Amino acid sequence: MQIIGKIVGINTSDGMLNLSIVDQENAPWNLKASLELPFQIGHVYIFEVEKNYKERISYTVEKYQAVSDLELEERDRILRIFFPGSPYSLEESKRIVYDALNNIENKIVHDITKALLEANENKFFVYPAASRMHHTYVGGLAYHTIGMIKLAETFIMNYPYLKKDYLYAGIILHDLGKTKELSGIEATEYTVDGQLLGHLVMGALEISKAAERLGYGNAPEVRSLEHMLISHHGQPQFGAAKRPMTPEAVALWYIDTIDSKFRVLGEELNKTESNHFTDTIGVLDKVKIFKE
């Protein structure tokens, strides 16, 4: 018998793990499993269980598979059952992001961006963009990227001195390090590397490694992309290693800020009745916004 479920509690008794889970219909189950198995609260698994008839009916885990180990499409489908998801489907998200990638004409910038996106695709399109501040749902990282792509289109129209190749590449790559900074959508937490290095530095390091693999190590385009990533938080107090010092780096900083703040504002307004204030909004310096 197969059960797909999210673990909501774990304890031990009778020399076994007792797993409290909820299935796809939010129905509760109690499963027994070996103490040696590495189950985690908040994670989703596919369980193969055997029904036992003793004093009372129970279910013992015979086999299991973590949903995080599934192929991208199936993982996205199952995770959206147990967690909130982006308004865009996986297919839509991939189409929009890859369309932006294909709009990059500079070969060096395109090749580096393509190599890194493809290498991280399995996580990029299902990960959240943060653990609690913004885009904290399945596909949130890609949704944040898409929001920035749409803003960039108008920036490029209004400010023709901006180099679209760098801006599109910077947007696609700027939070790619979050696939290593965060543990994923299930019980999201910061990894050790995420806490010690952060996604700005990890992303810039990935650009450097990709450039070396592709034979572009000394190209000025590499330096420009690295600068965009290490500076995209704008200010040192917000984690930037350098202040933005190219037009595209400045644009990336503001576009990132706009999308992260206004997306959260929209979500809070949707939860607020007319003629009332929202709750305090962390990304807006903890102010309340009045909904007329």
Residue, then its C-alpha position, 0 to 999 in steps of 0.5 A: m500500500q502506498i501513502i504520500g504524506k508530510i511528516v508533522g511529528i516524530n516520537t519513539s516507542d517500542g523500539m521504533l519511530n512513530l511517524s505522524i503524517v498527513d496525506q494528500e487529503n490532509a487525513p492523519w496517519n500514524l506509521k511505524a518505522s525503523l529507528e535508523l531511518p533518517f526521516q525529518i519533520g516537515h518533509v514529504y515522502i512516498f511510503e510503501v507500508e504494510k498493514n498489521y493486525k495485532e491488538r489494533i491495526s497499524y502500518t509499518v514502513e517497508k520502503y520509502q522515497a523522499v519527494s525531494d529525490l524525484e524528477l523535477e516535474e513530479r516533485d513540483r506536482i507533489l510539493r504543491i499538494f502540501f505547500p502553497g505554490s507560485p501562481y505560475s505553473l512549472e511549465e510557464s515558469k520555465r518558458i518565461v525564464y528560458d525566453a529571457l535567457n534566449n534573449i541574451e545575445n552576448k555569447i559569453v554572458h549567454d553561455i555562462t548563464k545557460a550553463l548555471l541555470e541548467a546545472n541548477e534547474n532541478k532546484f531553481f524552479v521549485y525552491p522558495a526565494a527566502s525562508r520567511m521574508h518573500h516568495t516563500y512557496v513552491g516555485g517562489l524563486a522562479y516567480h521572483t525571477i519572473g517578476m524581475i524579468k517583467l520589470a526589466e523589460t520596462f527599465i530597458m525601454n525607458y533607459p536604453y543605455l542599460k545593456k539588456d544582456y547583463l540585466y537579464a543574466g543578472i536577474i536569472l543568476h542573482d539568487l541562484g546561490k539560494t539553491k545552496e543557501l537554503s535547504g528547500i521548500e520542506a522545513t526551509e532553513y539556512t545551510v551551513d554554507g548559506q550562513l557562512l558565505g551567503h547566496l551573493v558570494m556563492g553565486a559569484l563563485e559559481i560564475s567564476k567556476a563556470a567561466e573557467r570551465l567554458g574557457y572564459g576565465n579572463a573575459p571582462e563579461v565575467r567580472s561584470l556578472e560577478h560584480m552584479l551578484i556581489s552588489h545586488h543587495g545594494q548596501p553593505q548592511f544588507g549583505a552587499a560585498k560592494r555597492p553597485m558600480t555599473p548601470e546594470a548592477v544599480a538596476l538589478w538592485y532596484i528591480d530586486t528590491i521592488d519585486s520583493k517588496f511589492r509582491v509581499l505588499g500585494e499578498e498582505l493587501n489580499k488578506t486585508e479587508s477594505n478600510h483596514f490596515t495590513d499587519t506590519i510588513g517586515v520587508l517594508d520596515k515593519v510599517k502597516i499599509f492602509k487598504e482603501 
